[in-house]
Amino acid sequence: MRDGGAQTDNLKNAVRTYIADNHNFMVLGDCSNQILYNNFGFLAQHGIWFAKDGVTGGAPSGKCLGQGVDAGVISLYFEDLDMAEGGFDMINSQIVVIRDGVNGDKSAYIETAPAFTGEANLFSSDYWGNSAVSGVVAGGGTLNLYTAHSNDKLKVLKQMQVIPEL
């Protein structure tokens, strides 16, 4: 959309707010041994949502190499993982959050649902942007960050394990 003054800016802001409040870039439900490679999502309520499938009750498993989430409100949301199939390890991820939309004041790099009982592993991950509430909102389960880097405060609202670089 071309720059056209206040009216155009208002329209662009309304569209951006709508997307930030309603769009989920990727929702993974009942899928086994999924391979994700070099994905990039921009502007979403949830960048990746590891979900408990509403129909089958199953959960995702697999590996992710090279995930980028830019301008997510909740960039990674862990509701469920299929731990019997090895969970869903993430390798070399760049995670960015913003404070857009109605829920912008609740933005976080990672959030685990209160009922989450799995173990999420992120290897060599980078976090930046401007999270509002916290870097990580840990509701349930275990979250392991191996060689994590952040210019922002990687604040945590509950237990989390950060494994430092050697």
Secondary structure, DSSP 8 states (H G I E B T S, - for coil): ----SHHHHHHHHHHHHHHHHH-EEEEE-S-SSEEEES-EEEEEEEEEEE---TTT-----EEEES-EEEEEEEEEEES---GGGT-EEEEEEEEEE---STTGGG-EEEEE-TT--SEEEEEEEEEEE--SS-SEEE-SSEEEEES-EESS---BSS--EEE---
